[in-house]
Amino acid sequence: MTVSDILKQVRFVVDAEGNKTAVQLDLSTWDALVEFIESYQTDEEATAELAAIPGLVEAVIETAG
């Protein structure tokens, strides 16, 4: 699964005004995202780009543990 495929699976949670407040992924998509991140751990540029996404590193650590 590519990053583009993963992003197409994202579902947004919105508040009463229609503002995006959260993102939902099904577990298979989440697993694909984790696998993608882990596969690029040796590529410093990709790792830095992914690490810059707010909350992503923390979420990966929580679920991988």
C-alpha positions in Angstrom: 0.0 0.0 0.0 1.4 3.4 -0.9 1.1 6.6 1.1 -1.4 7.8 -1.4 -3.5 4.6 -0.9 -3.3 5.1 2.8 -4.4 8.7 2.7 -7.4 7.8 0.6 -8.6 5.6 3.4 -8.6 8.4 6.0 -12.0 9.4 7.5 -12.4 12.7 9.2 -14.3 13.4 12.3 -15.9 16.9 12.2 -17.5 19.0 14.9 -20.9 20.6 14.8 -19.5 23.5 12.6 -18.0 21.0 10.1 -14.4 21.6 11.2 -12.1 18.6 11.0 -11.1 17.6 14.6 -9.7 14.1 14.2 -8.8 11.3 11.7 -9.9 7.7 11.7 -8.2 4.8 10.0 -9.3 1.2 9.9 -6.8 -1.2 11.5 -5.5 -2.6 8.2 -4.8 0.9 6.9 -3.1 1.8 10.2 -1.0 -1.4 10.0 0.0 -0.4 6.4 1.0 3.0 7.6 3.1 1.6 10.5 4.8 -0.8 8.0 5.5 2.0 5.6 7.1 4.1 8.4 9.1 1.2 9.6 10.4 0.4 6.1 11.8 3.9 5.8 13.6 4.1 9.1 16.9 4.0 7.4 16.0 6.8 5.0 16.7 9.9 6.9 14.8 12.2 4.6 11.6 10.1 4.7 11.9 9.6 8.4 12.2 13.3 9.0 9.3 14.1 6.8 7.0 11.5 8.5 8.3 12.5 12.0 7.2 16.1 11.3 3.6 15.1 11.1 2.1 16.2 14.5 1.2 13.2 16.8 2.2 10.5 14.3 5.4 9.3 16.0 3.6 9.1 19.4 0.7 7.2 17.9 3.0 4.7 16.2 4.9 4.2 19.4 1.7 3.6 21.4 0.3 1.0 19.0 3.6 -0.8 18.3 4.4 -1.3 22.0 
